[in-house]
Amino acid sequence: MISRPVAVLASFLAALIMWSLAGPAEGAPLRRKGEVSAESATNPNPDENDLLLPMPCNLAMAFRVAALPVDGRLRDLEVSFGVDDETRGYLDGRRRTFLGASLSLDNLPPKLRPTAAKALEGSSPDQIYLVGKYELTVAQWNAVMEEGCPALSADGALPKTSVSWYQAMAFVAKYMAWLLKNSPQSLPSYAGDPSGVGVVRLPTEDEWEYAARGGHAVSTDSIRVEPFFPIPPGESRRKYGLFRDEAANPETKPGAVGRWRPNPLGLYDTAGNVAEMTQTSFNLTVRGRLHGSAGGFVRKGGSFREVGDQVLPGRRQEAALMIQDGPSSSADLGLRLVVSGVNLPQGERREEMLREWEESGGTQFEFAGLDPLAKIDALIESAQDEEQRAAYESLKADLKDCNILAARENESAARNLSRSLVYAAYSIRNMGLRRNVALHRVRRVQDALEQLQGYENETPDTQKAIAEAAERGRARLGRALREVEELEAALDNLHTYYGELLSKLDGYDPYVMDRQLNLVRQDIKGADLYSREMRFCLQNVAQDVDRYKFGDKRPSSLDALIGESD
């Protein structure tokens, strides 16, 4: 009989021999000791919303779509970027900025559009850009910059560092040349413009910060206010990046990309690991705006060497383009790429923008039956000389600019009215729920008082105790009834206020209000209780706005606000 240890050893040797004879699985690359897989070096956490661009050596680069909550080509998103820190206000204090994007969903290659459309989560497809899911890795850098296809080394999944801004530009240029030669169909394009093409480049500071804060995957309120992107309550930021505690020694090197958790947009390592280059020149921040002096370039995101407060999306640091030894570089500075396009391509895109421009500012006085632009056009046609014609054309341009500003102010006022309606509905919901709780309390006290009836045959001591309990119960009932009355009065006032807000809809184009309500939905994205409640209120507000448009001016959906939310 064979002993058990000998039998186990024989089975192991047999399995080892069979494995060696079978060779690697079909399609699996042969890797030397210390090498990493292509997936771990390019997309270690694949997801259905990833958009992939090919690279040399059968590698790829994963991107995520970032959409702006704006309609049309000529609008942009006004945001407040930076951090609230008076001690560093001149470096990265809060500043007003405007963000737009040069691509739209229909500019993407057909094979990428379904994935991108799904990832938009109902956001506007009019202005988008693609942003790298990970920091550029050593393997991806080598595939583009080295001849042939170098082996995937052990550091292939680490972010590429110790390169200058100029070397990053050289990488982008060489990668774009490879794409144009080998896979031009994978790049964005423009209808009617055969020479127009999307480009891979470094992000601007604003593009980087918007995406790092969560982009369209979070509420615009969060982007404007929160110092970090939203994470589950009680969860540590350290699960989202590599950086050190205040008292700890700094790390000595970065970690592999994708090792920590992603932000809401699906981007990895926007907090720590390595800082990232942008194509934006560094300007100081002065009184809510950027100072006019351009220095080096902006580096964002902080690195493994820095503490938690230095890895906030709003933090910004200056990196020199040159030092005494030549172009500067750092072992904790890497890069992440974006895909964008040009603002004025030929063909249909330019024609759409021209139509949007011509239509903007031309309808501000239609409600009064006036058309001053048409009158100025008539004056231009009847001008006696070129000087007079030029004066009329200048007047028309000025009036058009004023009309555009008026239209923007009108849209801003409609946005504020939409938000006010939602906040009023939210107040009605909360007050109504409080009223319901108070009514329930009244019923409980009344039931308790009824149960105290019918004890006339009890002992005097028992009857005394019952009488005292009844007296306390009647006092509680009185307080509960007064509370119900106060809450009912507050509800009446809120109903009146809500109705007054609805009456202001008469001053707005229904199309404008619909668009602004859709944009308000961007303000209240999120899985937290507040966002869910606000979305429930918005749903009821939208129903009332629809009814109002068709002549039914009763706020008939208010009762639903006090019921159970979704």
TORZA-58741 format. One line per field, with one value per residue (C-alpha): residue in three letters; x, y, z; residue number from 1. Coordinates in Angstrom, 1 decimal. Last residue first. Layout:
N
type <- c(ala  ...)
u <- c(X  ...)
v <- c(Y  ...)
w <- c(Z  ...)
seq <- c(NUM  ...)
//
This chain:
566
type <- c(asp  ser  glu  gly  ile  leu  ala  asp  leu  ser  ser  pro  arg  lys  asp  gly  phe  lys  tyr  arg  asp  val  asp  gln  ala  val  asn  gln  leu  cys  phe  arg  met  glu  arg  ser  tyr  leu  asp  ala  gly  lys  ile  asp  gln  arg  val  leu  asn  leu  gln  arg  asp  met  val  tyr  pro  asp  tyr  gly  asp  leu  lys  ser  leu  leu  glu  gly  tyr  tyr  thr  his  leu  asn  asp  leu  ala  ala  glu  leu  glu  glu  val  glu  arg  leu  ala  arg  gly  leu  arg  ala  arg  gly  arg  glu  ala  ala  glu  ala  ile  ala  lys  gln  thr  asp  pro  thr  glu  asn  glu  tyr  gly  gln  leu  gln  glu  leu  ala  asp  gln  val  arg  arg  val  arg  his  leu  ala  val  asn  arg  arg  leu  gly  met  asn  arg  ile  ser  tyr  ala  ala  tyr  val  leu  ser  arg  ser  leu  asn  arg  ala  ala  ser  glu  asn  glu  arg  ala  ala  leu  ile  asn  cys  asp  lys  leu  asp  ala  lys  leu  ser  glu  tyr  ala  ala  arg  gln  glu  glu  asp  gln  ala  ser  glu  ile  leu  ala  asp  ile  lys  ala  leu  pro  asp  leu  gly  ala  phe  glu  phe  gln  thr  gly  gly  ser  glu  glu  trp  glu  arg  leu  met  glu  glu  arg  arg  glu  gly  gln  pro  leu  asn  val  gly  ser  val  val  leu  arg  leu  gly  leu  asp  ala  ser  ser  ser  pro  gly  asp  gln  ile  met  leu  ala  ala  glu  gln  arg  arg  gly  pro  leu  val  gln  asp  gly  val  glu  arg  phe  ser  gly  gly  lys  arg  val  phe  gly  gly  ala  ser  gly  his  leu  arg  gly  arg  val  thr  leu  asn  phe  ser  thr  gln  thr  met  glu  ala  val  asn  gly  ala  thr  asp  tyr  leu  gly  leu  pro  asn  pro  arg  trp  arg  gly  val  ala  gly  pro  lys  thr  glu  pro  asn  ala  ala  glu  asp  arg  phe  leu  gly  tyr  lys  arg  arg  ser  glu  gly  pro  pro  ile  pro  phe  phe  pro  glu  val  arg  ile  ser  asp  thr  ser  val  ala  his  gly  gly  arg  ala  ala  tyr  glu  trp  glu  asp  glu  thr  pro  leu  arg  val  val  gly  val  gly  ser  pro  asp  gly  ala  tyr  ser  pro  leu  ser  gln  pro  ser  asn  lys  leu  leu  trp  ala  met  tyr  lys  ala  val  phe  ala  met  ala  gln  tyr  trp  ser  val  ser  thr  lys  pro  leu  ala  gly  asp  ala  ser  leu  ala  pro  cys  gly  glu  glu  met  val  ala  asn  trp  gln  ala  val  thr  leu  glu  tyr  lys  gly  val  leu  tyr  ile  gln  asp  pro  ser  ser  gly  glu  leu  ala  lys  ala  ala  thr  pro  arg  leu  lys  pro  pro  leu  asn  asp  leu  ser  leu  ser  ala  gly  leu  phe  thr  arg  arg  arg  gly  asp  leu  tyr  gly  arg  thr  glu  asp  asp  val  gly  phe  ser  val  glu  leu  asp  arg  leu  arg  gly  asp  val  pro  leu  ala  ala  val  arg  phe  ala  met  ala  leu  asn  cys  pro  met  pro  leu  leu  leu  asp  asn  glu  asp  pro  asn  pro  asn  thr  ala  ser  glu  ala  ser  val  glu  gly  lys  arg  arg  leu  pro  ala  gly  glu  ala  pro  gly  ala  leu  ser  trp  met  ile  leu  ala  ala  leu  phe  ser  ala  leu  val  ala  val  pro  arg  ser  ile  met)
u <- c(-38.8  -40.3  -43.3  -46.1  -45.7  -44.6  -47.5  -49.9  -47.9  -48.7  -51.7  -50.0  -53.0  -52.2  -53.7  -53.3  -51.2  -47.8  -48.9  -49.5  -46.0  -44.6  -46.6  -45.2  -41.6  -42.1  -43.2  -40.1  -37.9  -39.2  -38.2  -34.8  -34.4  -35.2  -32.6  -30.0  -30.5  -30.5  -27.1  -26.8  -25.8  -27.0  -28.7  -27.1  -27.2  -31.0  -31.0  -29.8  -33.0  -35.1  -33.2  -34.0  -37.7  -37.8  -36.2  -38.6  -41.5  -40.4  -40.4  -42.4  -45.6  -43.5  -43.6  -47.0  -45.3  -43.2  -46.3  -47.9  -44.9  -45.0  -48.7  -48.1  -45.2  -47.5  -50.2  -47.6  -46.4  -49.9  -50.4  -47.2  -48.3  -51.7  -50.1  -47.8  -50.8  -52.5  -49.5  -49.2  -52.9  -52.6  -49.6  -51.6  -54.6  -52.3  -50.8  -54.4  -55.3  -52.3  -53.2  -56.8  -55.6  -53.3  -56.2  -58.5  -55.9  -55.5  -59.3  -59.7  -61.2  -64.9  -64.9  -62.2  -64.2  -62.0  -58.2  -58.0  -59.6  -56.8  -54.2  -56.0  -56.1  -52.4  -51.6  -53.8  -52.1  -48.6  -49.7  -50.8  -47.4  -45.6  -47.9  -47.1  -43.3  -43.8  -45.6  -42.8  -40.2  -42.1  -43.1  -39.5  -38.4  -41.1  -39.8  -36.2  -37.4  -39.3  -36.3  -34.0  -36.3  -36.5  -32.7  -32.4  -35.0  -33.0  -29.8  -31.6  -32.9  -29.4  -28.0  -30.7  -29.9  -26.2  -27.1  -29.3  -26.6  -24.2  -26.7  -27.3  -23.5  -23.2  -26.2  -24.7  -21.4  -23.3  -25.2  -21.9  -20.3  -23.2  -23.0  -19.2  -19.9  -22.3  -26.0  -27.3  -30.6  -29.6  -27.9  -31.1  -33.2  -30.8  -31.2  -34.9  -34.5  -32.3  -34.9  -37.5  -40.5  -43.8  -43.5  -42.9  -40.4  -38.1  -35.3  -35.4  -32.2  -29.7  -28.8  -30.2  -27.2  -24.8  -26.7  -26.8  -23.1  -22.4  -24.4  -22.6  -19.3  -20.2  -21.7  -18.5  -15.2  -13.9  -14.0  -13.5  -10.9  -10.8  -10.5  -8.9  -7.3  -4.0  -2.7  0.8  3.6  5.4  6.8  10.3  10.6  11.5  13.0  14.3  17.9  20.5  19.9  16.1  13.5  9.7  9.2  6.4  3.8  1.4  -2.4  -4.8  -8.4  -8.5  -7.3  -4.0  -2.1  -4.5  -3.7  0.0  2.6  5.3  2.9  1.9  -0.4  -3.4  -2.3  0.8  0.4  3.1  5.9  5.1  2.3  1.7  -1.8  -3.1  -5.9  -9.2  -11.0  -9.0  -5.6  -4.6  -1.1  -0.7  0.8  0.7  -1.9  -0.8  -1.3  1.1  0.1  1.2  2.0  0.3  -1.9  -5.5  -6.4  -5.2  -8.0  -10.8  -14.2  -16.3  -17.2  -13.5  -11.7  -10.5  -6.8  -4.5  -5.5  -2.0  0.8  2.2  4.5  7.9  9.6  6.6  6.9  7.4  4.3  3.2  0.9  -0.3  1.1  -0.3  -1.4  -5.0  -8.7  -8.7  -6.8  -9.9  -11.3  -14.9  -17.3  -20.0  -19.4  -17.2  -18.1  -15.1  -12.9  -13.1  -16.9  -18.4  -18.6  -18.1  -20.6  -23.2  -22.7  -23.8  -21.7  -21.2  -21.0  -17.4  -16.3  -13.9  -11.0  -12.9  -13.6  -10.0  -8.3  -10.4  -9.8  -6.1  -6.0  -5.5  -2.4  -3.0  -4.7  -6.4  -9.6  -9.6  -10.6  -9.2  -12.4  -14.6  -18.2  -19.0  -16.3  -14.0  -13.0  -10.1  -10.4  -10.8  -7.3  -5.8  -2.4  -1.1  -3.1  -2.7  1.1  1.5  -0.7  1.5  4.6  3.2  1.9  5.2  7.1  4.8  5.5  9.3  8.8  7.0  10.0  10.1  11.0  7.7  5.7  3.1  3.8  2.2  5.3  7.6  8.2  9.0  6.7  9.2  10.0  8.0  10.2  11.8  11.1  8.9  5.4  5.5  7.9  5.4  2.5  4.6  5.8  2.2  0.2  -2.0  -5.2  -8.8  -7.5  -10.0  -12.4  -14.1  -17.8  -20.0  -23.3  -24.1  -26.1  -26.2  -28.6  -26.0  -23.3  -21.8  -24.5  -23.9  -20.2  -20.6  -23.0  -20.8  -17.5  -18.0  -19.4  -16.2  -16.9  -18.0  -21.7  -21.2  -19.9  -16.3  -14.9  -15.5  -16.3  -15.2  -15.6  -13.6  -14.2  -11.4  -11.2  -7.7  -4.9  -1.7  -2.5  -5.1  -2.5  -3.0  -6.6  -7.5  -10.9  -9.8  -9.6  -12.3  -15.5  -17.6  -19.3  -20.1  -20.1  -22.6  -21.6  -22.1  -25.5  -26.9  -24.7  -24.1  -20.6  -19.7  -16.6  -16.2  -13.7  -10.5  -8.5  -5.2  -4.4  -1.5  -1.1  2.6  1.6  -1.5  -5.2  -7.8  -10.3  -13.4  -14.3  -18.0  -18.2  -15.3  -11.8  -9.8  -6.2  -6.4  -3.0  -0.1  -2.3  -3.9  -0.6  0.5  3.5  7.1  9.3  10.0  9.5  6.1  4.7  1.5  -1.8  -3.7  -4.2  -3.2  0.5  2.1  0.3  3.4  4.5  1.0  0.8  4.3  3.2  0.0  1.9  4.4  1.6  -0.2  3.0  3.7  0.1  0.5  3.9  2.4  -0.6  1.5  1.3  0.0)
v <- c(56.7  59.1  58.2  60.7  64.4  65.3  63.6  66.2  68.9  67.4  69.6  72.9  74.5  76.6  74.2  76.3  74.0  75.4  75.2  71.5  71.0  73.1  71.1  67.8  69.2  70.2  66.7  65.1  67.8  66.9  63.2  64.4  66.5  63.5  61.4  64.1  64.6  60.9  60.3  58.5  61.5  63.9  67.1  69.9  67.9  67.7  71.5  71.3  69.5  72.0  74.8  73.2  72.8  76.4  77.7  75.7  77.1  80.7  82.6  85.5  83.4  81.0  83.6  82.3  79.0  80.9  82.5  79.0  77.7  80.7  80.0  76.4  77.3  79.7  77.0  74.4  76.8  77.3  73.5  73.1  75.7  74.0  70.5  71.9  73.4  70.0  68.2  70.7  70.3  66.5  66.6  68.6  66.3  63.3  64.9  65.4  61.9  60.5  62.6  61.3  57.7  58.1  59.5  56.7  54.1  55.7  55.9  52.3  51.3  51.2  54.4  52.9  53.3  55.7  55.7  53.8  56.8  59.0  56.6  56.7  60.5  60.6  58.2  60.2  63.4  61.8  60.6  64.1  65.4  62.8  63.9  67.5  66.7  64.9  67.9  70.3  68.1  67.8  71.4  72.4  70.1  71.6  75.1  74.0  72.5  75.7  77.9  75.8  76.3  80.0  80.2  78.5  80.7  83.7  82.4  81.8  85.3  86.6  84.6  86.0  89.5  89.0  87.8  90.8  93.2  91.5  91.7  95.4  96.1  94.2  96.1  99.4  98.5  97.6  100.9  102.8  100.8  101.6  105.3  105.3  103.2  105.8  106.4  103.7  102.2  98.6  99.2  101.0  98.0  95.7  98.1  97.6  93.8  94.0  96.1  93.4  94.3  92.5  92.9  89.1  89.2  91.6  89.2  87.1  88.0  87.6  84.1  83.0  84.1  82.5  79.2  79.2  79.9  77.2  74.7  75.7  75.3  71.7  70.9  71.5  73.0  72.7  75.7  74.6  72.0  68.5  66.7  63.5  63.7  62.4  61.7  62.6  62.0  63.8  62.1  61.3  64.8  66.6  69.9  70.8  71.9  71.7  75.2  74.6  74.6  74.2  74.8  73.1  75.3  73.7  73.6  72.2  72.1  68.4  67.8  66.0  68.5  68.2  64.5  64.8  64.7  62.2  59.9  62.7  65.7  65.9  68.7  70.2  73.6  74.8  77.4  81.1  83.2  86.6  87.9  86.9  84.4  85.3  85.3  88.2  87.1  83.6  83.1  81.9  78.6  77.8  75.2  72.1  70.0  67.6  65.1  64.5  60.8  58.4  61.1  61.9  61.6  58.0  56.3  57.7  56.1  59.3  58.8  58.6  55.2  53.0  52.3  50.0  51.4  52.4  50.6  52.3  55.3  55.4  56.2  57.0  59.9  59.4  59.7  62.6  64.3  61.1  60.1  59.8  56.9  57.2  56.5  54.3  57.0  59.2  57.3  56.2  57.6  58.6  57.1  59.3  62.5  64.2  66.3  69.9  70.0  73.3  73.9  70.3  69.1  71.6  70.5  67.1  64.1  61.8  64.8  65.5  63.7  66.2  64.8  65.3  69.0  69.5  68.0  69.9  73.1  72.6  71.9  68.3  67.0  65.9  63.4  65.0  64.8  65.1  67.5  66.9  65.3  68.1  67.6  65.6  66.1  63.4  61.7  59.3  55.5  55.7  57.1  53.8  53.1  56.3  58.8  56.8  56.5  60.3  61.0  58.8  60.6  64.0  63.1  61.6  64.6  66.9  64.7  65.0  68.8  68.7  66.8  63.1  61.6  59.7  57.0  55.6  52.0  49.1  48.4  48.4  44.6  44.8  44.3  43.4  46.1  46.2  47.7  51.0  52.9  56.0  54.6  51.2  52.5  55.1  52.6  50.2  52.9  53.9  57.0  57.8  56.1  56.5  59.1  61.8  62.1  65.3  66.3  69.2  68.6  65.2  66.6  64.3  61.4  59.1  60.1  56.6  55.0  57.5  56.9  53.2  53.5  56.2  54.3  52.1  55.0  57.1  60.1  63.4  62.6  62.7  66.3  67.5  71.0  71.2  74.2  75.4  78.9  80.1  81.9  81.5  79.9  80.1  78.0  79.9  83.5  82.1  79.8  80.9  81.9  78.3  77.7  75.5  75.9  76.0  78.0  77.1  78.6  76.0  77.0  78.0  78.3  74.8  74.0  72.8  72.7  70.2  69.4  65.8  63.7  60.4  57.9  56.8  53.5  53.3  50.2  47.8  45.6  46.7  50.2  51.8  51.4  53.8  52.3  53.9  52.3  52.3  48.5  48.4  47.1  47.5  46.7  48.7  49.5  47.8  45.3  44.4  43.9  41.5  42.2  40.9  39.9  36.4  36.2  36.4  34.3  35.9  34.1  33.6  29.9  28.9  28.3  24.9  21.6  19.5  21.6  21.5  17.7  17.2  19.4  17.6  14.3  15.6  16.8  13.5  11.6  13.9  13.3  9.5  9.5  11.5  9.1  5.9  3.5  0.0)
w <- c(-3.9  -1.4  0.8  1.0  1.9  -1.6  -3.1  -1.6  -3.5  -6.9  -7.6  -7.6  -9.3  -12.3  -14.9  -18.1  -20.2  -19.1  -15.5  -15.8  -17.1  -14.3  -11.8  -13.1  -13.1  -9.5  -8.6  -10.1  -8.6  -5.1  -5.7  -7.0  -3.8  -1.6  -3.4  -3.2  0.5  1.3  -0.4  -3.7  -5.8  -8.4  -7.2  -9.2  -12.5  -12.1  -12.0  -15.6  -16.6  -14.8  -16.7  -20.0  -19.2  -18.0  -21.2  -23.4  -21.4  -22.2  -19.0  -17.5  -16.9  -14.8  -12.1  -11.0  -10.0  -7.4  -6.0  -5.7  -3.8  -1.5  -0.8  -0.2  2.1  4.1  4.4  5.5  8.2  9.4  9.4  11.4  13.9  14.3  14.6  17.3  19.1  19.0  20.4  23.2  24.1  23.9  26.2  28.7  28.3  28.9  32.1  33.4  32.5  34.3  37.4  37.2  36.8  39.8  41.9  40.7  41.8  45.2  45.6  44.8  41.5  40.7  38.5  36.2  32.9  30.9  31.0  27.7  26.0  27.2  25.7  22.3  22.4  23.2  20.3  17.9  18.8  18.2  14.8  14.0  15.1  12.9  9.9  10.5  10.6  7.3  5.8  7.0  5.3  2.1  2.0  2.6  -0.3  -2.5  -1.7  -2.5  -5.8  -6.7  -5.7  -7.9  -10.9  -10.2  -9.9  -13.3  -14.8  -13.5  -15.0  -18.3  -18.3  -17.4  -20.3  -22.6  -21.5  -22.1  -25.6  -26.2  -25.1  -27.5  -30.3  -29.5  -29.7  -33.0  -34.4  -33.4  -35.1  -38.2  -38.1  -37.8  -40.6  -42.9  -42.1  -42.9  -46.0  -47.5  -47.9  -45.6  -46.8  -46.4  -43.0  -41.8  -42.8  -40.9  -37.9  -38.1  -38.2  -35.1  -33.3  -33.6  -31.5  -30.9  -27.1  -26.5  -29.5  -27.7  -26.7  -29.9  -31.7  -28.9  -29.9  -33.2  -35.2  -32.8  -32.7  -36.5  -36.7  -34.2  -36.3  -39.5  -37.8  -36.7  -40.1  -42.1  -41.1  -37.6  -35.2  -31.6  -32.3  -30.8  -27.4  -26.1  -22.6  -21.2  -17.7  -16.8  -14.3  -11.4  -8.3  -9.7  -11.0  -14.2  -15.2  -18.7  -18.5  -15.7  -14.5  -14.3  -17.0  -17.4  -13.7  -11.9  -10.1  -7.7  -7.6  -5.0  -6.1  -6.5  -2.9  -2.8  -0.6  2.3  2.5  2.9  0.1  -1.0  -2.8  -5.0  -5.3  -7.7  -10.0  -11.7  -13.3  -15.8  -15.3  -15.1  -16.6  -15.1  -15.5  -12.0  -12.1  -10.5  -7.2  -5.6  -6.9  -7.8  -9.2  -12.8  -13.8  -17.6  -18.5  -20.5  -17.4  -15.7  -13.0  -9.4  -8.7  -6.3  -4.8  -5.4  -9.1  -8.8  -10.7  -12.8  -12.8  -12.9  -9.2  -8.2  -8.4  -5.5  -5.1  -7.1  -10.5  -11.4  -9.7  -6.6  -6.4  -4.7  -1.4  0.7  3.0  6.7  8.7  10.9  8.5  6.9  3.6  0.0  -2.2  -3.4  -3.0  0.1  2.0  1.7  4.6  4.6  7.3  4.8  1.3  -0.9  -2.8  -4.6  -2.4  -1.3  -1.8  -2.9  -6.6  -7.8  -5.1  -6.2  -9.8  -8.7  -9.4  -12.4  -14.7  -13.6  -10.4  -8.7  -10.7  -14.0  -13.2  -11.9  -15.0  -17.5  -15.5  -15.4  -19.1  -20.1  -21.8  -25.4  -27.7  -30.7  -32.6  -36.3  -39.0  -42.5  -43.9  -42.5  -43.5  -40.4  -37.8  -36.4  -33.2  -33.3  -33.6  -37.4  -37.7  -36.6  -38.0  -39.5  -37.6  -34.4  -34.8  -35.4  -32.4  -30.2  -31.5  -30.8  -27.4  -26.4  -27.6  -25.6  -22.5  -23.3  -23.3  -19.9  -18.6  -17.7  -14.3  -14.1  -15.9  -13.7  -12.6  -14.4  -16.5  -13.5  -13.6  -17.3  -20.3  -23.0  -25.5  -28.8  -31.5  -31.1  -27.9  -27.4  -28.1  -26.4  -23.8  -22.6  -22.5  -20.5  -18.1  -17.4  -18.2  -15.2  -15.3  -16.7  -19.2  -20.0  -22.9  -23.7  -23.9  -25.0  -26.6  -25.2  -22.2  -19.2  -19.0  -17.5  -20.0  -19.6  -21.7  -24.5  -24.3  -24.6  -27.6  -29.2  -29.2  -32.3  -34.2  -33.7  -31.5  -33.1  -32.5  -28.8  -28.8  -28.8  -28.1  -24.3  -22.1  -18.7  -17.3  -14.2  -11.0  -8.4  -5.0  -3.6  -5.1  -5.0  -3.8  -1.4  0.3  3.9  3.2  2.3  0.6  -2.3  -6.1  -8.7  -8.7  -11.7  -14.7  -17.3  -20.9  -23.6  -27.3  -28.5  -27.2  -23.9  -20.7  -18.0  -19.2  -20.1  -19.2  -21.0  -19.6  -21.3  -21.4  -23.4  -25.4  -26.0  -29.0  -29.4  -30.4  -28.9  -29.5  -27.9  -25.5  -24.1  -20.8  -19.7  -19.4  -17.0  -16.9  -13.7  -14.5  -17.8  -19.3  -17.3  -15.5  -18.8  -20.6  -17.9  -15.7  -16.1  -13.1  -14.4  -18.1  -19.7  -22.5  -23.8  -23.3  -26.6  -26.0  -22.5  -22.0  -22.5  -22.3  -21.8  -18.8  -17.2  -17.7  -16.0  -13.0  -12.6  -12.5  -10.0  -7.7  -7.9  -7.1  -4.1  -2.7  -3.1  -1.3  1.6  1.8  2.0  -0.9  0.0)
seq <- c(566  565  564  563  562  561  560  559  558  557  556  555  554  553  552  551  550  549  548  547  546  545  544  543  542  541  540  539  538  537  536  535  534  533  532  531  530  529  528  527  526  525  524  523  522  521  520  519  518  517  516  515  514  513  512  511  510  509  508  507  506  505  504  503  502  501  500  499  498  497  496  495  494  493  492  491  490  489  488  487  486  485  484  483  482  481  480  479  478  477  476  475  474  473  472  471  470  469  468  467  466  465  464  463  462  461  460  459  458  457  456  455  454  453  452  451  450  449  448  447  446  445  444  443  442  441  440  439  438  437  436  435  434  433  432  431  430  429  428  427  426  425  424  423  422  421  420  419  418  417  416  415  414  413  412  411  410  409  408  407  406  405  404  403  402  401  400  399  398  397  396  395  394  393  392  391  390  389  388  387  386  385  384  383  382  381  380  379  378  377  376  375  374  373  372  371  370  369  368  367  366  365  364  363  362  361  360  359  358  357  356  355  354  353  352  351  350  349  348  347  346  345  344  343  342  341  340  339  338  337  336  335  334  333  332  331  330  329  328  327  326  325  324  323  322  321  320  319  318  317  316  315  314  313  312  311  310  309  308  307  306  305  304  303  302  301  300  299  298  297  296  295  294  293  292  291  290  289  288  287  286  285  284  283  282  281  280  279  278  277  276  275  274  273  272  271  270  269  268  267  266  265  264  263  262  261  260  259  258  257  256  255  254  253  252  251  250  249  248  247  246  245  244  243  242  241  240  239  238  237  236  235  234  233  232  231  230  229  228  227  226  225  224  223  222  221  220  219  218  217  216  215  214  213  212  211  210  209  208  207  206  205  204  203  202  201  200  199  198  197  196  195  194  193  192  191  190  189  188  187  186  185  184  183  182  181  180  179  178  177  176  175  174  173  172  171  170  169  168  167  166  165  164  163  162  161  160  159  158  157  156  155  154  153  152  151  150  149  148  147  146  145  144  143  142  141  140  139  138  137  136  135  134  133  132  131  130  129  128  127  126  125  124  123  122  121  120  119  118  117  116  115  114  113  112  111  110  109  108  107  106  105  104  103  102  101  100  99  98  97  96  95  94  93  92  91  90  89  88  87  86  85  84  83  82  81  80  79  78  77  76  75  74  73  72  71  70  69  68  67  66  65  64  63  62  61  60  59  58  57  56  55  54  53  52  51  50  49  48  47  46  45  44  43  42  41  40  39  38  37  36  35  34  33  32  31  30  29  28  27  26  25  24  23  22  21  20  19  18  17  16  15  14  13  12  11  10  9  8  7  6  5  4  3  2  1)
//
